[in-house]
Amino acid sequence: MTATTERHGVITEAGTIVFERLLPGPIERVWEFLTDSEKRGRWLATGPMDEHVGGKVELFFRHKDLSTIHEQTPERYKSIEDGVTLRCEVTACRMPHLLSYLWGNDGSEVTFELMPEGKQVRLTLTHRRLPDRKESISVASGWHTHLGLLVDQLNDERPRAFWSTFEKFYRDYETRIPE
């Protein structure tokens, strides 16, 4: 694993968190893990994606399918235990370097930027316009956990447990994100 594998997201301004990860390349492979439903489904969510501005993205999250390590869903997330769908809209797409989309109906936006660095790829993920601290903590914990799963997939490693990893980072971000 690289030094940026577990680095915490950084709050760059109110409602904005930025993550960086150095991933094994090539860049086209990483792009596929962002856009291809089957590959994206191994670390985030399945669903169709139109790769053009104005295109639709449908993300079906089923966290218990992300790892072979089975755990109980935390009580506060029981309502989505069997899955939840998020509908998004592409706001920027420049294959294989940039992908942005509105995150459901909450007004926030996710941007993935990919830059080759030798045989590796620097992923910068920015989630902006998060409405409040509670959502920022949940989103930061989620992205941290999902990005760890992406690293596992790209390194052909056994995917880490989702919920225990998420809960660890949830506690971390509760102390990192100010009131």
Residue, then its C-alpha position, 0 to 999 in steps of 0.5 A: m500500500t502507498a502512503t496515501t492509502e489511508r490518509h484522511g479527507v481534508i476539509t478545505e472549506a465549509g461543506t467541502i472535503v477532499f481525498e487523495r489516493l495514489l492508485p495502481g494504473p494505468i489511468e484507463r483501468v482506474w477510469e473503468f472502476l469509476t464508470d463501469s457498473e460491474k467494476r464500480g459495484r465492487w467498491l461503491a455502487t452498481g448502476p448505469m452511467d451516461e458518460h457525458v454532461g447532462g447524462k444520468v447516473e444511477l447508483f445502487f448501494r448494497h453495502k453488504d455485497l462489497s466484502t466477503i466479510h459479513e457484518q451486522t448493519p449498524e442500527r442507524y443504517k438498517s433502513i438501507e440494509d437491502g439497498v438504496t438507489l441514488r439518482c445523479e446527473v453528470t456535470a463534467c466528463r473528460m475521459p479518462h481525467l475528470l468526472s463530476y456529478l450531482w449527488g442525488n437531490d441534496g445539492s452536493e457534487v462529487t468530482f473525481e480527477l485522475m492524473p497519471e504519475g508514472k505507473q500510478v494514478r493520483l485520484t483526487l475526490t472532492h465532495r462539495r456543498l455538503p449541507d451540514r456537519k452531520e452529513s459531512i461526517s457521514v459522507a467523509s466516513g463513507w468516501h474513506t471506506h469506499l476508497g479503501l475498498l477501491v484500493d483493495q480492488l485495484n491491488d487485487e486484495r481481499p476487500r476489507a469489511f465495510w461497516s466496521t471500517f465505516e464506523k471507525f472512520y465515523r468516530d475519527y471524522e466526528t473529532r476532525i470535522p468542527e462544529 
